[in-house]
């Protein structure tokens, strides 16, 4: 059950950060940060309950975090550009 929830949260976070990029706002960024936090938290629980899969989980987690960091930074930059032109 936790694996399904973890994958669902991660997928929703990827979809949301894509939406946030096209309609950036502080609220959208906060929601993106929350999704990342929830994904990391559920990933930690998964690694704690099944440590045999830790290397694979950590590698996938680092790739996810890298993608989300770049996407959130791009969204933040776009929001800053929009606010500076107004």
N, C-alpha and C positions, 0 to 999 in steps of 0.2 A: 504494500500500500504506500509506503513512504517513497519507494522508487517512482511510482506513478505520479505522486504529488510533486516530487523533485523535478521530474521531466516536464510536467505540466507548468510548473512555475517558471522553469528555464525557458520553455517555449513561449510562454506568455510574455516573459521579459524581453525576448528578442523581438516579438511582434510589437510590443509597446514602445520600445526604443526606436523602432522604425517609424511608428506613428508619431512619436515625439519629435523626430527629426523634421518631419514635414509640417508639424504644427507645434513648434517649440513654445514652452512656457515654464515658469519656475515649478508649477504644480506637476507638470509632466516629468520634469527632471527628478523631483522628489519621489514620484511614483517609480521611476526607473531605478533610483537608488534603493528603494524599498524592495523591489523585485530582486535586485542583485543580493541584497542582504538575506532575503528569505532563501534564495537559491544556495548561497554559501552555508547558511545555517542548516538547511536540510542535507546538504552534502557532507557537512561535518558529522551529522547524526548517522548518515549512511556509512561513512568511513569508520565511525566508532563501533557500529554494530557488525560490520563485516570488514575487518582490517585486512583480510586476504586480498581484497581488490583495491588496496590503497594506491598503488602505483598508477593503475589505469584511471582511477577516480581523480587523483591529483593532476594527472596530465590533462584529462578532459576538463577539469575545473580551471586549470590555468589558461587553457585555450579559450574557454568561455569568458573568463575574467578579462582576458586581453581584448577579445572582440567587443565586449560590453564597455570596457574602458574607452576604447577608440570611438565607439558609437556615442557614448555619453559626452565625451569631449567634443565631438563634432556638433552635437546638438547644442551644447553649451556655447560654442563659438558662434553658431548660427543665431542663437537667441541674443547674444551680445551684439552681433552686427545689426540685428533688427532693432534692438533698443537704442543703439547709437545713431541710427538714421532717423529715428522718430524724435 
